[in-house]
Amino acid sequence: MPFFGASDGTRLFYAEAGRADGRTFVFAHAWAFNSGMWHYQIPELLAAGMRCVVFDRRGHGRSDVPGRGYGLDRLADDLADLLDHLGLREVVLVGHSLGAAEAVRYLSRHGDGRVAGVVLSAPTTPFLLRTDDNPDGPVEAADFAALQEVMRRDIGVFVEGTSHADYFGPAYEVSAGLGDWTRRQFFDTPLQVLLSTNEVVITADQREELQKVRMPALVIQGDADRSAPIDLTGRRTHALLPDARLVVFQGAGHGLYMSDPGRYNAELLRFADTLPAEGDARGEQVQPVS
C-alpha cells in the first residue's frame, strides 16, 4: 500500500488510479470518514479518462494516528505534502464537508499553483459557530459543548441521532448495508481524532479566505442537508466566492455523493470540462485504487 510522509513525519495513506495524462481529481474526505467514501466516484471518472487520487486524513483509515496535528493549518499542509509528493499540477481539488474547509485553507496557505479548479461538496464553510459577528451561525457554543460530551460518553448515541434518510436525503433510498457501512466509519475513527477534527469543523471561520479564492469553483450540495444546512453553508459559500457555480440536488442530504452518484459524478466531469486545457505532461498508467 502506498504511503507518503507529511512534513511533520506523519505517515499518510494514499491511492491513485487512471492515466497520468488525464485530468487529475484529488479528493479530500469528510469528517470522521476515510478515502473509501469516494468508491462511487472512482469508476465513472476513470471511465471518462480521468486520474483520481484519494488519501486518508491523519488519524483516519490507514494513516498514522499521531497525538497532534489536527488543526486546519496542519491538515491543509498534509494536502500540500501529498500534491508535492506526487508532483501534481492543474488538479481538480474536491473536498467534502470538512474536506471542503481543508481545500479552502490549502489555497489560502499554499496558493493555487497546483490547482485548476476547486469543488466544495456539502461544505461546512464559511463559519458554523454562532458569534456576535456571525449571529446566524447554526451552532451555538453551548450546543457544541453538549455535542462533544455526547461523543465522549457514547459515540453510538451521536451516530444514531442521524438516520439513513437524514444523511442521504428523503428523496433517496439506499440499502441498509450501505447506510451501516457509512456509519461504521465513525466507530473506526479514534475518539481523540473525532473530537479534535469536530472542533475544526465548528470553529473554522473562512469568510475572508473564500473571498480570495480566484479560481473557478463549484459548490454542490443537497437542499435537505441536515448536517450542514445549505442556506447557512453552501449558499453563503457560493455568495463569497468570486467565480463559482452552485448546483443543488433537490431532496438530497449530506451524503449526496453516494445517494446520487451518477448525477454527482456528471457534475464533477462537467465542471472539469469548463477548466482551461491541461499542459502537455504525459505519463504511464498508474496503479488502481485499492
Secondary structure by P-SEA (a helix, b strand, c coil): cbbbbcccbbbbbbbbbcccccbbbbbbbcccccccccccccaaaaaabbbbbbbbcccccccccccccccaaaaaaaaaaaaaaacccccbbbbccaaaaaaaaaaaacccccccccccccccccccccccccccccccaaaaaaaaaaaaccaaaaaacccccccccccccccaaaaaaaaaaaaaccaaaaaaaaaaacccccaaaaaacccbbbbbbbcccccccccccaaaaaaacccbbbbbbcccccccccccaaaaaaaaaaaaaacccccccccccccccc
